[in-house]
Amino acid sequence: MASSANPVNALADPAATLLPATSPVREWLLTIAGLGLSVAVLLAVLVQLGGIDTSRFASAPANPWFWLCFALFYALGPAMEWLILHRLWKLRADAVPALFRKQVANEIVFGYSGDAQFYLWARQHQPLKGSVFGTLRDVTVLSALAGNLATLIMMAVNAPLLYAIAGGALLNSFVASVAVIILSSLGILAMRRFVSLLTLSRRDLIVTFGLHSLRIVLSLVLTALLWKLLLPDLSPMLLIAVATLRMMVHRLPLIPARDALLAPLILALLGPGSGLAAATMLVAALTLVTHMAVGAITSIASLLSASRPSS
């Protein structure tokens, strides 16, 4: 990764710019901000508790392969991010709970709140070199770039299939909206001035982008397996179409629990006959409950850890 002497790094880390690295005021502010985000996750968990429809879980299968697939699907994001940051920073294993909490915050609080929380956690708990903010920003930017490119490719390749299965004004509007979001973000990323702000070396950028792309492919495979285990008679063409719709939904910015939006979209486009709306809603409900459990456990652990006096 880039050296801390890089002038971009000095501008990239707002905490380091505002206060000296050894400032006790800075450390206190970082601690308070981190605690505030942990409390926000707990509050989001409590809010979500009131909206759970437990009747949806009656259709959850007893097949152990489904639950193994779901566990892998849920853990994939934090695991791949740990692998990326371990390669860049030699990140320790005790960062894994913070990465799971980051995933929960991004999903049930609001977009990028988890990134802010993990930034604060990393500054306090990991002996890191260089710009913490710059590295995390680069990793996030590459994740968005990989997701946007993958979605754009799937939309282009599968457009005939999507319109054959679910054409109409609603699909036209949805495709146009997502395309504008993706193309505008790709346009910003392509700007020379923006690219010059990236702090990672070219090799690190390429490897990180490759790992994000691998995560996207594995996520698609695991999601398709979950739907197939719920609906064994589902045709491969429908699987591909719905996987494309899911990728498009996940490009919508700053929207929590995006998987919950997929079921009504499928219902509107495909109708209730395929059973896919119910299957996607079940997976979304299971994901939400898991978010709530993981968010509560990791946030309480973080608050308890912060309350203990440092040795």
Secondary structure, 3 states (H helix, E strand, C coil): CCCCCCHHHHHHCHHHHHCCCCCHHHHHHHHHHHHHHHHHHHHHHHHHHCCCCHHHHHHCCCCHHHHHHHHHHHHHHHHHHHHHHHHHHCCCHHHHHHHHHHHHHHHHCCCCHHHHHHHHHHHHHCCCCCCHHHHHHHHHHHHHHHHHHHHHHHHHHHHHHHHHHHCCHHHHHHHHHHHHHHHHHHHHHHCHHHHCCCCCCHHHHHHHHHHHHHHHHHHHHHHHHHHHHHCCCCCHHHHHHHHHHHHHHCCCCCCCCCHHHHHHHHHHHHCHHHCHHHHHHHHHHHHHHHHHHHHHHHHHHHHHHHHCCCC
